[in-house]
């Protein structure tokens, strides 16, 4: 986990959340991806990501400047 204490939340802060689960791997994509059909794992992954976002928001001094949630090349 990345230590939040090292972040400078006085500056504009952007959010990128990589969702590493794809139906198929695109030939141009350099991001990590894999398949997952375990719904309990996907629920735990989602809950953890939401928890982490809430932790960051609680320490920020304003809203995210930009946000991208997804997988692969934006």
N, C-alpha and C positions, 0 to 999 in steps of 0.2 A: 504494500500500500504506500502511496506517495504521502509524505508527511505534510499536512496542511500548514504547519507552522512555517514552512519555507516559502509559502506563497505570499505574494505582495498583493493583497486584496484592495489596496488603495488605487491600483491601476485598473484599466478596463480588463475584464476577465471574460474569456470565451470558454464555451463548453463544447467538448466533443466526446460523445459516448459511442464507442465502437460496439456494434452488435455482431458477434462473430459467427452467426449461424446463417448459412446460405443454402438455398436449394441446389445451386451448382456454382462452381468456381469459374469466374470469368477469366479469360486468358490474359487480360491486361492488369488484373488486380494483384497488388503486392501485399495486401493486408492478410492477416491470419483469418482463416475461416474454417469451419467444420460443420458437420451436420449433427443435429440433435433431435431425437424424437421423445426423450424423457421429459414429460410435462412437469414432473416435480422438480427436476433440475432447472428447467426454464423458469419456473415460478420462483425458485430460490435465487436464480441469477437476477431476475427482474426486481425482486424485493431488495437484494443487496445493492443494485445500481441506484434504486430510489433512495435507499438509506444514505448512500454516499453523497448523492446530490443534495439531500437535506443537510448533511453535515457541512458541506461546502457553503451552501446558502446561509446557514446560521453564522458563519464566520465572515461572510462578505459584507462590504459596505455599500452595496448597491446591486442592481440586477446584472445578469450576464449580458455582455455586449452583443454576442452572437451565440447561437446554440445549434449544433447539428447532432442528431441522434440517428444512427443507421449503421450500415456496413459498407465496406468497400470504398471506392474512390468517390468523394463528394463532387 
